[in-house]
Amino acid sequence: MSLQTQIEHKLATLEPVVVQVENESHRHNVPANSETHFKVTLVSSRFEGLMPVKRHQQMYALLADELSGPVHALALHLYTPEEWLARGGERPDSPNCQGGGQ
């Protein structure tokens, strides 16, 4: 199972209404077919009443194994359903890689 699929399975426990896991490793100076840089967009009612830092802590706990090993970078975009609707279903784009000789 790919690391991306493994992450998606773990995120399913949060009962998301929207979940997007994007492997952005190809945008960085890493070997081909790497799984080191990910962007997660997740919309769940479980985030209601939680400040952003608490949402991030919840994700770090859930993905602790991945973050202690192969995952080098994890961009998190975490919303309640109401916040997601207010944003028009949009999340920020990732910036281009700024280092690593690219």
C-alpha positions in Angstrom: 0.0 0.0 0.0 1.4 3.4 -0.9 2.0 5.9 1.9 -0.7 8.2 0.4 -3.2 5.4 0.6 -2.2 4.7 4.2 -2.7 8.3 5.1 -6.1 8.4 3.4 -7.2 5.3 5.4 -6.2 6.9 8.7 -8.0 10.2 7.8 -11.2 8.2 7.2 -11.5 7.8 10.9 -12.3 11.5 11.2 -15.4 10.9 9.0 -14.6 13.7 6.5 -17.1 15.1 4.1 -14.1 16.2 1.9 -10.6 14.6 2.0 -7.8 15.3 -0.5 -4.4 13.9 0.1 -1.9 15.1 -2.5 1.6 13.9 -2.9 3.6 17.0 -3.7 7.0 15.3 -3.5 7.5 15.8 -7.3 7.6 19.6 -6.6 10.7 19.2 -4.4 14.3 18.1 -4.8 13.8 14.5 -3.9 14.3 11.2 -5.8 11.6 10.2 -8.3 8.5 8.4 -6.9 9.2 9.8 -3.4 6.4 10.1 -0.8 7.9 12.7 1.4 5.8 15.9 0.9 2.0 15.9 1.3 -0.8 18.3 1.3 -4.0 17.3 3.2 -7.3 19.1 2.8 -9.9 17.7 5.2 -13.4 18.9 6.1 -15.0 17.3 9.1 -17.6 18.2 11.7 -15.2 16.8 14.2 -13.2 20.1 13.9 -16.2 22.2 15.2 -15.3 24.1 18.3 -11.5 23.4 17.9 -9.0 26.2 17.3 -6.6 25.5 14.4 -3.8 24.5 16.6 -5.9 21.8 18.2 -7.0 20.5 14.8 -3.3 20.3 13.8 -2.4 18.5 17.0 -5.2 15.9 16.3 -3.7 15.3 12.8 -0.1 15.0 14.1 -1.3 12.4 16.7 -3.2 10.5 14.0 -0.2 10.5 11.6 2.6 10.2 14.2 4.1 7.1 12.5 4.3 8.7 9.1 5.7 11.9 10.5 8.4 10.1 12.4 9.5 8.3 9.3 9.0 8.9 5.6 7.0 12.2 5.7 9.2 15.2 5.6 6.5 17.9 5.1 2.8 18.0 5.7 0.7 20.9 4.7 -2.7 20.9 6.5 -5.8 22.7 5.5 -8.5 21.7 8.0 -12.0 23.0 8.0 -15.5 22.5 9.4 -18.2 22.0 6.8 -19.4 25.6 7.4 -15.9 27.0 7.0 -15.5 25.0 3.8 -18.7 26.4 2.4 -17.7 29.9 3.3 -14.4 29.5 1.4 -16.4 28.3 -1.6 -14.7 24.9 -1.5 -11.3 26.4 -2.1 -8.0 25.8 -0.2 -4.7 27.7 -0.7 -2.2 26.5 -3.3 1.2 25.3 -2.1 4.1 27.5 -2.8 6.9 26.4 -5.1 9.9 24.7 -3.6 12.4 27.3 -2.5 15.4 25.2 -1.8 17.3 22.0 -2.5 19.0 23.2 -5.7 15.9 23.5 -7.8 
